[in-house]
Amino acid sequence: MGKRIQLPGEKFERQVIGVARTANYSTLAEPPQYCVYVPLEQSFSDAMTLYVRTRGEPGPLMAAIQREIRTAGPSISVNDMRTGRTIIDNALFQVRMGVMLLGVFGILALALASIGLYGVLAFSVAQRTREIGVRMALGAARGRVLHLILGEGMSVVAVGVLIGLIASLLSGRLLNRLLYGIGAADPISLAAASCTLLAAAALACYWPARRASRLDPLVALRQG
């Protein structure tokens, strides 16, 4: 406080009369940086931005604000009026489009993985028809067979989810610029994604396992 500084491009010194917090100046993703605020009367510009804070929704007040500006300065031309929500939405448009595309590709990848898992397990059940028939002929209950096939499929899925979690933690720094308010290692997001993958995989594993548990032992032995 009270010290003097000289800004770039100026030949005179300015006195510091207050200290403000750092702020995001250019983009939302940038780290907070130092900003210098100068009085309007000392740095006049014919194109300026006026920020107004309201207690309620700003939409209904925009007409009243514009009327007050014209009353204070009839020669002032108000070219554009936007709410804070509109400004934030415009700033996040490209990021949201990128996240939406990633979400679409993620859903497609999940669907392909589920179809592939279903196909692998169905093929495995077809190859093990005789084994399943022998197990059931020796007294294995249908629930036991269902649990066996489902457990084998989900064990592979669990290993894949674990590898995916490790890979996401290692590569999460690349997505920091697309995330606001949460980190790349957000536990809630990772848990939700893992549960979604496990639920889809369980559904894909259930139908081959259910088919195996409903095999007739005699028919299975003949087919084997």
C-alpha positions in Angstrom: 0.0 0.0 0.0 1.3 3.4 -0.9 4.0 2.2 -3.2 4.4 3.4 -6.8 4.6 1.2 -9.9 5.0 2.0 -13.6 2.9 0.0 -16.0 4.2 -1.2 -19.4 3.8 1.5 -22.0 3.3 4.3 -19.5 5.9 7.1 -18.7 4.4 7.9 -15.2 4.0 6.1 -12.0 0.8 5.1 -10.3 0.3 4.8 -6.5 -1.1 1.6 -5.1 -4.2 2.3 -3.0 -5.5 -1.2 -2.6 -4.7 -4.9 -3.1 -7.2 -7.2 -5.0 -7.3 -10.9 -5.3 -5.8 -12.8 -8.3 -8.4 -13.7 -10.9 -8.9 -15.6 -14.1 -8.5 -12.9 -16.8 -8.4 -14.6 -20.2 -9.9 -18.1 -19.8 -11.7 -20.2 -17.1 -9.0 -22.9 -17.2 -6.0 -20.6 -16.7 -4.5 -20.3 -13.2 -5.4 -17.1 -11.3 -3.0 -14.3 -12.2 -2.3 -10.8 -11.0 -4.5 -8.0 -12.3 -4.1 -4.2 -12.1 -7.2 -2.1 -11.8 -6.9 1.6 -12.8 -9.5 4.4 -12.3 -11.8 5.0 -15.2 -11.1 8.8 -15.3 -7.4 8.0 -15.7 -7.8 5.4 -18.4 -10.8 6.3 -20.4 -12.0 4.0 -23.2 -14.9 4.4 -25.6 -15.7 0.7 -25.3 -16.1 -0.6 -21.8 -17.9 -3.4 -19.9 -20.1 -2.7 -17.0 -20.8 -5.5 -14.5 -23.9 -5.4 -12.4 -24.6 -7.7 -9.5 -28.2 -8.5 -8.7 -29.8 -10.3 -5.8 -32.3 -12.2 -7.9 -32.6 -13.3 -11.5 -30.8 -10.7 -13.7 -33.1 -11.3 -16.7 -36.1 -9.2 -15.6 -33.7 -6.3 -14.5 -31.8 -5.9 -17.8 -34.3 -3.4 -19.2 -34.2 -1.4 -16.0 -30.4 -1.3 -16.0 -30.3 -0.2 -19.6 -32.8 2.6 -18.8 -30.7 3.8 -15.9 -27.6 3.9 -18.1 -29.4 6.0 -20.7 -30.6 8.3 -18.0 -27.1 8.8 -16.6 -25.6 9.3 -20.0 -27.9 9.8 -23.0 -25.0 9.6 -25.4 -23.9 6.2 -24.2 -24.7 3.4 -26.6 -25.4 0.0 -25.1 -24.6 -2.5 -27.8 -24.8 -5.8 -25.9 -26.3 -7.0 -22.6 -25.7 -10.5 -21.4 -26.3 -12.3 -18.1 -23.4 -14.0 -16.3 -24.9 -17.4 -17.1 -24.8 -16.5 -20.8 -21.2 -15.5 -20.6 -20.2 -18.7 -18.8 -22.2 -20.8 -21.3 -20.4 -19.1 -24.2 -17.0 -19.7 -22.6 -17.8 -23.4 -21.9 -19.4 -24.1 -25.3 -16.3 -25.7 -26.9 -15.5 -27.6 -23.7 -19.0 -28.9 -23.4 -19.0 -30.0 -27.1 -15.8 -31.9 -26.5 -17.1 -33.6 -23.3 -20.3 -34.5 -25.2 -18.3 -36.1 -28.0 -16.2 -38.0 -25.4 -19.5 -39.1 -23.8 -20.9 -40.4 -27.1 -17.6 -42.3 -27.9 -17.7 -43.7 -24.4 -21.2 -45.0 -24.8 -20.2 -46.6 -28.1 -17.2 -48.1 -26.5 -19.3 -49.5 -23.7 -21.8 -51.0 -26.1 -19.1 -52.6 -28.2 -17.3 -54.0 -25.1 -20.6 -55.4 -23.8 -21.4 -57.0 -27.2 -17.9 -58.5 -27.4 -18.0 -59.8 -23.8 -21.4 -61.4 -24.5 -20.0 -63.0 -27.7 -16.9 -64.4 -25.9 -18.9 -65.8 -23.1 -21.6 -67.3 -25.4 -18.8 -68.9 -27.4 -17.2 -70.2 -24.2 -20.5 -71.7 -23.1 -20.9 -73.4 -26.5 -17.5 -74.9 -26.3 -18.0 -76.2 -22.7 -21.5 -77.7 -23.3 -20.3 -81.2 -22.5 -18.4 -80.0 -19.3 -21.5 -78.2 -18.1 -23.6 -81.3 -18.9 -21.3 -83.5 -16.9 -21.4 -81.1 -13.9 -25.2 -81.0 -13.9 -25.3 -84.8 -14.3 -23.1 -85.2 -11.3 -25.5 -83.0 -9.2 -24.4 -79.5 -9.8 -27.4 -77.2 -9.3 -28.5 -74.7 -11.9 -27.6 -71.8 -9.5 -24.1 -73.3 -9.1 -23.6 -73.3 -12.9 -25.0 -69.8 -13.2 -22.6 -68.6 -10.5 -19.7 -70.4 -12.2 -20.1 -68.9 -15.6 -21.0 -65.4 -14.3 -18.1 -65.4 -11.9 -15.6 -66.3 -14.7 -16.9 -63.5 -16.9 -17.0 -60.9 -14.1 -13.4 -61.8 -13.0 -12.2 -60.7 -16.4 -14.3 -57.6 -16.2 -12.9 -56.7 -12.7 -9.3 -57.0 -14.0 -10.2 -54.7 -16.9 -11.8 -52.1 -14.7 -8.8 -52.2 -12.4 -6.4 -51.6 -15.3 -8.7 -48.9 -16.6 -8.7 -47.1 -13.2 -4.9 -47.1 -13.2 -4.7 -45.9 -16.8 -7.3 -43.1 -16.1 -5.3 -41.9 -13.1 -2.0 -41.8 -15.1 -3.6 -40.0 -18.1 -6.0 -37.8 -16.2 -3.7 -34.8 -16.3 -4.3 -34.5 -20.1 -8.0 -33.8 -19.3 -7.5 -31.1 -16.7 -8.3 -28.4 -19.2 -11.7 -29.9 -19.9 -12.7 -30.1 -16.2 -14.0 -27.4 -13.9 -14.8 -27.8 -10.3 -13.5 -31.4 -10.1 -10.2 -33.1 -10.6 -9.2 -35.8 -13.0 -9.0 -38.2 -10.1 -12.4 -37.3 -8.6 -13.4 -40.4 -6.6 -17.2 -40.0 -7.2 -16.7 -39.8 -11.0 -14.4 -42.8 -11.0 -16.8 -44.8 -8.8 -19.8 -43.9 -11.0 -17.9 -44.9 -14.2 -16.7 -48.2 -12.6 -20.2 -49.1 -11.4 -21.7 -48.3 -14.9 -19.1 -50.6 -16.5 -19.7 -53.4 -14.0 -23.5 -53.2 -14.4 -23.2 -53.3 -18.2 -20.7 -56.2 -18.0 -22.9 -58.1 -15.5 -25.9 -57.8 -17.9 -23.7 -59.1 -20.8 -22.5 -62.0 -18.7 -25.8 -62.9 -17.3 -27.5 -64.2 -20.5 -24.8 -66.7 -21.5 -24.7 -67.9 -17.9 -28.4 -68.2 -17.7 -28.4 -70.2 -20.9 -25.8 -72.5 -19.5 -27.8 -73.1 -16.3 -30.8 -74.1 -18.3 -29.1 -76.8 -20.4 -30.6 -80.3 -20.2 -27.8 -82.6 -19.0 -28.7 -85.4 -21.4 -28.9 -83.0 -24.4 -25.6 -81.4 -23.4 -23.9 -84.7 -23.2 -25.2 -85.8 -26.6 -24.1 -82.5 -28.1 -20.7 -82.7 -26.5 
